[in-house]
Amino acid sequence: MKTRVTELLGIRYPIVQGGMMWVGRAEMASAVSNAGGLGLLTALTQPTPEDLTKEIARCRTMTDKPFGVNLTFTPRPKARPYMEYAQAIIDSGIKIVETAGNNPEPYVIPFKKAGITIIHKCTSVRHGLKAEKLGCDIISMDGFECAGHPGEDDTPNFVLLPAAAAQLTVPMLASGGIGSAEGLVAALALGAEGINMGTRFMATREAPIHENVKQAIVAGDERSSTHILRKVRNTSRIYKNSVALKIREIEARPDSTFDDIYELVAGVKNHVVYQTGDLEAGTWTAGGVMGVIHDIPTCKELLDRMVSEAREIVGKRLSNAFA
């Protein structure tokens, strides 16, 4: 395949692995890159910038293909040393970075000076245009379907993608609800030049998470995720387990505050789920795309299959429809 995304990133397929907390390790990133996509290490999964430097070096022993690093600026009681993580990325010679969360402006100049291609994740057209103006090279547009943080506008990709494509001049990735060849073809038709997948890559052989989590994703359907943190305008789409339902119950109380749910949403519990396979140990991120995930292939099997089936959809189903 050939799009501006494959050309900019130097990859075979325009398929990017989402920067997932606790999942974006060397095993995951290298497997996606070796399969022809772009794998991403998640910077904040590593406890310190020094640990990130070591993980980047470890990933280089596992692939000679391009891979990048995700750096997400999250609202949390104790901020991480983001600029130190950014410097570790630069010093390690990484040439592709995905930024997400808050405004990436303070990091754009040092990244660009280092010759780094910047992908920025956005949930609205206005934020995409701002990121483009700042100098970001690719916009990853996250629709309401996406796992993690879909923003507060609730705009699904069937509207968001063509609206963004009509105004952006830099290439765009589609993110949210994509896990099959149909999603890839639809994203390209709606104006994207590539896709970003998170939950789908969690259900692969190489994903460094417990088998119970992978099986839960396969067993889940399009109704198996839910939203929390809407009340504090930090909406997050997660797997619908007992913890998620408890959080929703508390948030529904008129007098509840973030303090009432803080212990339930602590990110470290997310890690416990992925490590132990106890699906009720805390909240964990997953999207409605579970409805189209039915197996646990290798990353190579997944990407080869998606591209092959996408070609068949375009060459047969769609061409016949317009015959």
Contacts in CASP RR format, 6 or more apart in sequence:
PFRMAT RR
TARGET T0000
AUTHOR 0000-0000-0000
METHOD contacts of the structure
MODEL  1
MKTRVTELLGIRYPIVQGGMMWVGRAEMASAVSNAGGLGLLTALTQPTPE
DLTKEIARCRTMTDKPFGVNLTFTPRPKARPYMEYAQAIIDSGIKIVETA
GNNPEPYVIPFKKAGITIIHKCTSVRHGLKAEKLGCDIISMDGFECAGHP
GEDDTPNFVLLPAAAAQLTVPMLASGGIGSAEGLVAALALGAEGINMGTR
FMATREAPIHENVKQAIVAGDERSSTHILRKVRNTSRIYKNSVALKIREI
EARPDSTFDDIYELVAGVKNHVVYQTGDLEAGTWTAGGVMGVIHDIPTCK
ELLDRMVSEAREIVGKRLSNAFA
1 12 0 8 1.000
1 13 0 8 1.000
1 14 0 8 1.000
1 307 0 8 1.000
3 14 0 8 1.000
3 171 0 8 1.000
3 188 0 8 1.000
3 193 0 8 1.000
3 194 0 8 1.000
4 171 0 8 1.000
4 193 0 8 1.000
5 11 0 8 1.000
5 14 0 8 1.000
5 16 0 8 1.000
5 138 0 8 1.000
5 171 0 8 1.000
5 173 0 8 1.000
5 193 0 8 1.000
5 194 0 8 1.000
6 12 0 8 1.000
6 13 0 8 1.000
6 14 0 8 1.000
8 117 0 8 1.000
8 137 0 8 1.000
8 138 0 8 1.000
8 171 0 8 1.000
9 16 0 8 1.000
9 38 0 8 1.000
9 66 0 8 1.000
9 96 0 8 1.000
9 117 0 8 1.000
9 138 0 8 1.000
10 66 0 8 1.000
11 33 0 8 1.000
11 36 0 8 1.000
11 37 0 8 1.000
11 38 0 8 1.000
11 65 0 8 1.000
11 66 0 8 1.000
12 36 0 8 1.000
12 37 0 8 1.000
13 35 0 8 1.000
13 36 0 8 1.000
13 37 0 8 1.000
13 303 0 8 1.000
13 306 0 8 1.000
13 307 0 8 1.000
14 37 0 8 1.000
14 173 0 8 1.000
14 193 0 8 1.000
14 194 0 8 1.000
14 195 0 8 1.000
15 32 0 8 1.000
15 36 0 8 1.000
15 37 0 8 1.000
15 38 0 8 1.000
15 184 0 8 1.000
15 194 0 8 1.000
15 195 0 8 1.000
15 197 0 8 1.000
15 303 0 8 1.000
15 306 0 8 1.000
16 37 0 8 1.000
16 38 0 8 1.000
16 39 0 8 1.000
16 40 0 8 1.000
16 98 0 8 1.000
16 119 0 8 1.000
16 140 0 8 1.000
16 173 0 8 1.000
16 194 0 8 1.000
16 195 0 8 1.000
16 196 0 8 1.000
16 197 0 8 1.000
17 24 0 8 1.000
17 28 0 8 1.000
17 29 0 8 1.000
17 32 0 8 1.000
17 37 0 8 1.000
17 38 0 8 1.000
17 39 0 8 1.000
17 40 0 8 1.000
17 196 0 8 1.000
17 197 0 8 1.000
17 198 0 8 1.000
17 201 0 8 1.000
18 24 0 8 1.000
18 39 0 8 1.000
18 40 0 8 1.000
18 70 0 8 1.000
18 98 0 8 1.000
18 175 0 8 1.000
18 196 0 8 1.000
18 197 0 8 1.000
18 198 0 8 1.000
18 201 0 8 1.000
19 40 0 8 1.000
19 41 0 8 1.000
19 42 0 8 1.000
19 70 0 8 1.000
19 72 0 8 1.000
19 98 0 8 1.000
19 100 0 8 1.000
19 198 0 8 1.000
20 28 0 8 1.000
20 42 0 8 1.000
20 198 0 8 1.000
20 201 0 8 1.000
20 202 0 8 1.000
20 285 0 8 1.000
21 42 0 8 1.000
21 44 0 8 1.000
21 45 0 8 1.000
21 72 0 8 1.000
21 267 0 8 1.000
21 270 0 8 1.000
21 285 0 8 1.000
22 42 0 8 1.000
22 45 0 8 1.000
22 209 0 8 1.000
22 270 0 8 1.000
22 271 0 8 1.000
22 274 0 8 1.000
23 42 0 8 1.000
23 45 0 8 1.000
23 198 0 8 1.000
23 201 0 8 1.000
23 202 0 8 1.000
23 207 0 8 1.000
23 208 0 8 1.000
23 209 0 8 1.000
23 274 0 8 1.000
24 40 0 8 1.000
24 41 0 8 1.000
24 42 0 8 1.000
24 45 0 8 1.000
24 70 0 8 1.000
24 208 0 8 1.000
25 41 0 8 1.000
25 42 0 8 1.000
25 45 0 8 1.000
25 55 0 8 1.000
25 208 0 8 1.000
26 41 0 8 1.000
26 55 0 8 1.000
26 58 0 8 1.000
26 59 0 8 1.000
26 62 0 8 1.000
27 62 0 8 1.000
27 206 0 8 1.000
27 207 0 8 1.000
27 208 0 8 1.000
28 39 0 8 1.000
28 201 0 8 1.000
28 206 0 8 1.000
28 207 0 8 1.000
28 208 0 8 1.000
29 39 0 8 1.000
29 40 0 8 1.000
29 41 0 8 1.000
29 59 0 8 1.000
29 63 0 8 1.000
29 67 0 8 1.000
29 68 0 8 1.000
30 39 0 8 1.000
30 59 0 8 1.000
30 62 0 8 1.000
30 63 0 8 1.000
30 67 0 8 1.000
31 39 0 8 1.000
31 204 0 8 1.000
31 206 0 8 1.000
31 298 0 8 1.000
31 299 0 8 1.000
31 300 0 8 1.000
32 38 0 8 1.000
32 39 0 8 1.000
32 40 0 8 1.000
32 67 0 8 1.000
32 201 0 8 1.000
32 299 0 8 1.000
32 303 0 8 1.000
33 39 0 8 1.000
33 63 0 8 1.000
33 65 0 8 1.000
33 66 0 8 1.000
33 67 0 8 1.000
34 62 0 8 1.000
34 63 0 8 1.000
34 65 0 8 1.000
34 299 0 8 1.000
34 300 0 8 1.000
35 298 0 8 1.000
35 299 0 8 1.000
35 300 0 8 1.000
35 302 0 8 1.000
35 303 0 8 1.000
35 304 0 8 1.000
36 65 0 8 1.000
36 300 0 8 1.000
36 303 0 8 1.000
37 65 0 8 1.000
37 303 0 8 1.000
38 66 0 8 1.000
38 67 0 8 1.000
38 68 0 8 1.000
38 96 0 8 1.000
39 67 0 8 1.000
39 68 0 8 1.000
40 67 0 8 1.000
40 68 0 8 1.000
40 69 0 8 1.000
40 70 0 8 1.000
40 98 0 8 1.000
41 52 0 8 1.000
41 55 0 8 1.000
41 56 0 8 1.000
41 59 0 8 1.000
41 67 0 8 1.000
41 68 0 8 1.000
41 69 0 8 1.000
41 70 0 8 1.000
42 69 0 8 1.000
42 70 0 8 1.000
42 72 0 8 1.000
43 52 0 8 1.000
43 69 0 8 1.000
43 70 0 8 1.000
43 71 0 8 1.000
43 72 0 8 1.000
43 85 0 8 1.000
43 88 0 8 1.000
43 89 0 8 1.000
44 71 0 8 1.000
44 72 0 8 1.000
44 74 0 8 1.000
44 80 0 8 1.000
44 85 0 8 1.000
45 55 0 8 1.000
46 52 0 8 1.000
46 54 0 8 1.000
46 55 0 8 1.000
49 81 0 8 1.000
49 84 0 8 1.000
49 85 0 8 1.000
49 87 0 8 1.000
49 88 0 8 1.000
50 88 0 8 1.000
52 69 0 8 1.000
52 85 0 8 1.000
52 88 0 8 1.000
52 89 0 8 1.000
52 92 0 8 1.000
53 88 0 8 1.000
53 91 0 8 1.000
53 92 0 8 1.000
56 69 0 8 1.000
56 88 0 8 1.000
56 89 0 8 1.000
56 92 0 8 1.000
56 94 0 8 1.000
57 92 0 8 1.000
59 67 0 8 1.000
66 95 0 8 1.000
66 96 0 8 1.000
67 96 0 8 1.000
68 94 0 8 1.000
68 95 0 8 1.000
68 96 0 8 1.000
68 97 0 8 1.000
68 98 0 8 1.000
69 89 0 8 1.000
69 94 0 8 1.000
69 96 0 8 1.000
69 97 0 8 1.000
69 98 0 8 1.000
70 97 0 8 1.000
70 98 0 8 1.000
70 99 0 8 1.000
70 100 0 8 1.000
71 82 0 8 1.000
71 85 0 8 1.000
71 86 0 8 1.000
71 89 0 8 1.000
71 97 0 8 1.000
71 98 0 8 1.000
71 99 0 8 1.000
71 100 0 8 1.000
71 107 0 8 1.000
72 99 0 8 1.000
72 100 0 8 1.000
72 101 0 8 1.000
73 82 0 8 1.000
73 99 0 8 1.000
73 100 0 8 1.000
73 101 0 8 1.000
73 102 0 8 1.000
73 103 0 8 1.000
73 104 0 8 1.000
74 80 0 8 1.000
74 101 0 8 1.000
74 102 0 8 1.000
75 102 0 8 1.000
75 234 0 8 1.000
82 107 0 8 1.000
83 106 0 8 1.000
83 107 0 8 1.000
86 107 0 8 1.000
86 110 0 8 1.000
86 111 0 8 1.000
87 110 0 8 1.000
89 97 0 8 1.000
89 111 0 8 1.000
89 116 0 8 1.000
90 110 0 8 1.000
90 111 0 8 1.000
90 114 0 8 1.000
90 116 0 8 1.000
93 114 0 8 1.000
94 116 0 8 1.000
95 115 0 8 1.000
95 116 0 8 1.000
95 117 0 8 1.000
96 116 0 8 1.000
96 117 0 8 1.000
96 119 0 8 1.000
97 111 0 8 1.000
97 116 0 8 1.000
97 117 0 8 1.000
97 118 0 8 1.000
97 119 0 8 1.000
98 118 0 8 1.000
98 119 0 8 1.000
98 120 0 8 1.000
98 121 0 8 1.000
98 140 0 8 1.000
99 107 0 8 1.000
99 118 0 8 1.000
99 119 0 8 1.000
99 120 0 8 1.000
99 121 0 8 1.000
99 136 0 8 1.000
100 120 0 8 1.000
100 121 0 8 1.000
100 140 0 8 1.000
101 121 0 8 1.000
101 149 0 8 1.000
103 130 0 8 1.000
104 118 0 8 1.000
104 120 0 8 1.000
104 131 0 8 1.000
104 134 0 8 1.000
104 136 0 8 1.000
105 134 0 8 1.000
108 118 0 8 1.000
108 134 0 8 1.000
108 135 0 8 1.000
108 136 0 8 1.000
111 118 0 8 1.000
112 118 0 8 1.000
112 135 0 8 1.000
117 137 0 8 1.000
117 138 0 8 1.000
118 135 0 8 1.000
118 136 0 8 1.000
118 137 0 8 1.000
118 138 0 8 1.000
119 136 0 8 1.000
119 137 0 8 1.000
119 138 0 8 1.000
119 139 0 8 1.000
119 140 0 8 1.000
119 173 0 8 1.000
120 128 0 8 1.000
120 131 0 8 1.000
120 134 0 8 1.000
120 136 0 8 1.000
120 138 0 8 1.000
120 139 0 8 1.000
120 140 0 8 1.000
121 140 0 8 1.000
121 142 0 8 1.000
121 175 0 8 1.000
121 196 0 8 1.000
122 128 0 8 1.000
122 131 0 8 1.000
122 139 0 8 1.000
122 140 0 8 1.000
122 141 0 8 1.000
122 142 0 8 1.000
123 141 0 8 1.000
123 142 0 8 1.000
123 143 0 8 1.000
123 146 0 8 1.000
123 149 0 8 1.000
123 150 0 8 1.000
123 151 0 8 1.000
123 152 0 8 1.000
123 153 0 8 1.000
123 155 0 8 1.000
124 151 0 8 1.000
124 153 0 8 1.000
124 155 0 8 1.000
124 160 0 8 1.000
125 160 0 8 1.000
125 163 0 8 1.000
125 164 0 8 1.000
125 167 0 8 1.000
125 168 0 8 1.000
128 136 0 8 1.000
128 139 0 8 1.000
128 141 0 8 1.000
128 164 0 8 1.000
128 168 0 8 1.000
129 167 0 8 1.000
129 168 0 8 1.000
131 139 0 8 1.000
132 139 0 8 1.000
132 168 0 8 1.000
132 169 0 8 1.000
132 170 0 8 1.000
136 170 0 8 1.000
137 170 0 8 1.000
137 171 0 8 1.000
138 170 0 8 1.000
138 171 0 8 1.000
138 172 0 8 1.000
138 173 0 8 1.000
139 164 0 8 1.000
139 168 0 8 1.000
139 170 0 8 1.000
139 171 0 8 1.000
139 172 0 8 1.000
139 173 0 8 1.000
140 172 0 8 1.000
140 173 0 8 1.000
140 175 0 8 1.000
140 196 0 8 1.000
141 157 0 8 1.000
141 160 0 8 1.000
141 161 0 8 1.000
141 164 0 8 1.000
141 172 0 8 1.000
141 173 0 8 1.000
141 174 0 8 1.000
141 175 0 8 1.000
141 192 0 8 1.000
142 149 0 8 1.000
142 150 0 8 1.000
142 151 0 8 1.000
142 175 0 8 1.000
142 176 0 8 1.000
142 196 0 8 1.000
143 150 0 8 1.000
143 155 0 8 1.000
143 156 0 8 1.000
143 157 0 8 1.000
143 160 0 8 1.000
143 161 0 8 1.000
143 175 0 8 1.000
143 176 0 8 1.000
144 150 0 8 1.000
144 151 0 8 1.000
144 153 0 8 1.000
144 154 0 8 1.000
144 155 0 8 1.000
144 156 0 8 1.000
144 157 0 8 1.000
144 160 0 8 1.000
145 156 0 8 1.000
145 157 0 8 1.000
145 176 0 8 1.000
145 177 0 8 1.000
145 287 0 8 1.000
145 288 0 8 1.000
145 289 0 8 1.000
146 175 0 8 1.000
146 176 0 8 1.000
146 177 0 8 1.000
146 237 0 8 1.000
146 287 0 8 1.000
147 176 0 8 1.000
147 198 0 8 1.000
147 199 0 8 1.000
147 225 0 8 1.000
147 237 0 8 1.000
147 238 0 8 1.000
147 285 0 8 1.000
147 286 0 8 1.000
147 287 0 8 1.000
147 288 0 8 1.000
147 289 0 8 1.000
148 236 0 8 1.000
148 237 0 8 1.000
148 238 0 8 1.000
148 285 0 8 1.000
148 287 0 8 1.000
149 234 0 8 1.000
149 235 0 8 1.000
149 236 0 8 1.000
149 237 0 8 1.000
150 176 0 8 1.000
150 235 0 8 1.000
150 237 0 8 1.000
151 235 0 8 1.000
152 233 0 8 1.000
152 235 0 8 1.000
155 163 0 8 1.000
157 174 0 8 1.000
157 176 0 8 1.000
157 177 0 8 1.000
157 187 0 8 1.000
157 190 0 8 1.000
158 190 0 8 1.000
161 172 0 8 1.000
161 174 0 8 1.000
161 187 0 8 1.000
161 190 0 8 1.000
161 191 0 8 1.000
161 192 0 8 1.000
162 190 0 8 1.000
162 191 0 8 1.000
164 172 0 8 1.000
165 172 0 8 1.000
165 190 0 8 1.000
165 191 0 8 1.000
165 192 0 8 1.000
171 193 0 8 1.000
171 194 0 8 1.000
172 191 0 8 1.000
172 192 0 8 1.000
172 193 0 8 1.000
172 194 0 8 1.000
173 192 0 8 1.000
173 193 0 8 1.000
173 194 0 8 1.000
173 195 0 8 1.000
173 196 0 8 1.000
174 187 0 8 1.000
174 190 0 8 1.000
174 191 0 8 1.000
174 192 0 8 1.000
174 194 0 8 1.000
174 195 0 8 1.000
174 196 0 8 1.000
175 195 0 8 1.000
175 196 0 8 1.000
175 197 0 8 1.000
176 196 0 8 1.000
176 197 0 8 1.000
176 287 0 8 1.000
176 289 0 8 1.000
177 183 0 8 1.000
177 199 0 8 1.000
177 287 0 8 1.000
177 288 0 8 1.000
177 289 0 8 1.000
177 292 0 8 1.000
178 184 0 8 1.000
178 186 0 8 1.000
178 187 0 8 1.000
178 195 0 8 1.000
178 196 0 8 1.000
178 197 0 8 1.000
178 200 0 8 1.000
178 289 0 8 1.000
179 197 0 8 1.000
179 199 0 8 1.000
179 200 0 8 1.000
179 289 0 8 1.000
179 292 0 8 1.000
179 293 0 8 1.000
179 306 0 8 1.000
180 292 0 8 1.000
180 306 0 8 1.000
180 309 0 8 1.000
181 305 0 8 1.000
181 306 0 8 1.000
181 307 0 8 1.000
181 308 0 8 1.000
181 309 0 8 1.000
181 310 0 8 1.000
181 312 0 8 1.000
181 313 0 8 1.000
182 292 0 8 1.000
182 313 0 8 1.000
183 195 0 8 1.000
184 194 0 8 1.000
184 195 0 8 1.000
184 306 0 8 1.000
184 307 0 8 1.000
184 310 0 8 1.000
185 310 0 8 1.000
185 313 0 8 1.000
185 314 0 8 1.000
185 318 0 8 1.000
187 194 0 8 1.000
187 195 0 8 1.000
188 194 0 8 1.000
197 289 0 8 1.000
199 217 0 8 1.000
199 285 0 8 1.000
199 286 0 8 1.000
199 287 0 8 1.000
199 288 0 8 1.000
199 289 0 8 1.000
199 290 0 8 1.000
199 293 0 8 1.000
200 289 0 8 1.000
200 293 0 8 1.000
200 302 0 8 1.000
201 207 0 8 1.000
201 299 0 8 1.000
201 302 0 8 1.000
202 209 0 8 1.000
202 213 0 8 1.000
202 214 0 8 1.000
202 217 0 8 1.000
202 286 0 8 1.000
203 214 0 8 1.000
203 217 0 8 1.000
203 218 0 8 1.000
203 293 0 8 1.000
203 295 0 8 1.000
203 296 0 8 1.000
204 214 0 8 1.000
204 296 0 8 1.000
204 297 0 8 1.000
204 298 0 8 1.000
204 299 0 8 1.000
204 302 0 8 1.000
205 296 0 8 1.000
205 297 0 8 1.000
205 298 0 8 1.000
205 299 0 8 1.000
206 298 0 8 1.000
206 299 0 8 1.000
207 214 0 8 1.000
208 274 0 8 1.000
209 274 0 8 1.000
209 275 0 8 1.000
210 273 0 8 1.000
210 274 0 8 1.000
210 275 0 8 1.000
210 276 0 8 1.000
210 277 0 8 1.000
211 277 0 8 1.000
212 277 0 8 1.000
212 278 0 8 1.000
212 279 0 8 1.000
213 273 0 8 1.000
213 274 0 8 1.000
213 277 0 8 1.000
213 279 0 8 1.000
213 284 0 8 1.000
214 296 0 8 1.000
215 296 0 8 1.000
216 239 0 8 1.000
216 279 0 8 1.000
216 286 0 8 1.000
217 286 0 8 1.000
217 290 0 8 1.000
217 293 0 8 1.000
218 290 0 8 1.000
218 293 0 8 1.000
218 294 0 8 1.000
218 295 0 8 1.000
218 296 0 8 1.000
220 290 0 8 1.000
220 291 0 8 1.000
220 293 0 8 1.000
221 288 0 8 1.000
221 290 0 8 1.000
221 291 0 8 1.000
222 288 0 8 1.000
222 289 0 8 1.000
222 290 0 8 1.000
222 291 0 8 1.000
222 292 0 8 1.000
223 240 0 8 1.000
223 288 0 8 1.000
224 239 0 8 1.000
224 240 0 8 1.000
224 286 0 8 1.000
224 287 0 8 1.000
224 288 0 8 1.000
224 290 0 8 1.000
224 291 0 8 1.000
225 237 0 8 1.000
225 238 0 8 1.000
225 239 0 8 1.000
225 240 0 8 1.000
225 286 0 8 1.000
225 287 0 8 1.000
225 288 0 8 1.000
225 290 0 8 1.000
226 237 0 8 1.000
226 238 0 8 1.000
226 240 0 8 1.000
226 244 0 8 1.000
226 245 0 8 1.000
226 248 0 8 1.000
227 235 0 8 1.000
227 236 0 8 1.000
227 237 0 8 1.000
227 238 0 8 1.000
228 235 0 8 1.000
228 236 0 8 1.000
228 238 0 8 1.000
228 244 0 8 1.000
228 247 0 8 1.000
228 248 0 8 1.000
228 251 0 8 1.000
228 261 0 8 1.000
228 265 0 8 1.000
228 283 0 8 1.000
229 235 0 8 1.000
229 236 0 8 1.000
229 247 0 8 1.000
229 251 0 8 1.000
229 261 0 8 1.000
229 265 0 8 1.000
230 251 0 8 1.000
231 251 0 8 1.000
231 256 0 8 1.000
231 258 0 8 1.000
232 258 0 8 1.000
236 265 0 8 1.000
236 283 0 8 1.000
236 285 0 8 1.000
237 285 0 8 1.000
237 286 0 8 1.000
237 287 0 8 1.000
237 288 0 8 1.000
238 244 0 8 1.000
238 283 0 8 1.000
238 284 0 8 1.000
238 285 0 8 1.000
238 286 0 8 1.000
239 279 0 8 1.000
239 283 0 8 1.000
239 284 0 8 1.000
239 285 0 8 1.000
239 286 0 8 1.000
239 287 0 8 1.000
241 279 0 8 1.000
241 280 0 8 1.000
241 282 0 8 1.000
241 283 0 8 1.000
241 284 0 8 1.000
242 280 0 8 1.000
243 264 0 8 1.000
243 269 0 8 1.000
243 280 0 8 1.000
243 281 0 8 1.000
243 282 0 8 1.000
243 283 0 8 1.000
244 283 0 8 1.000
246 264 0 8 1.000
247 261 0 8 1.000
247 264 0 8 1.000
247 265 0 8 1.000
247 283 0 8 1.000
250 256 0 8 1.000
250 260 0 8 1.000
250 261 0 8 1.000
250 264 0 8 1.000
251 261 0 8 1.000
253 260 0 8 1.000
264 282 0 8 1.000
264 283 0 8 1.000
265 283 0 8 1.000
267 283 0 8 1.000
269 281 0 8 1.000
269 282 0 8 1.000
269 283 0 8 1.000
270 282 0 8 1.000
270 283 0 8 1.000
270 284 0 8 1.000
270 285 0 8 1.000
272 278 0 8 1.000
272 281 0 8 1.000
272 282 0 8 1.000
273 279 0 8 1.000
273 281 0 8 1.000
273 282 0 8 1.000
273 283 0 8 1.000
273 284 0 8 1.000
274 284 0 8 1.000
297 305 0 8 1.000
END
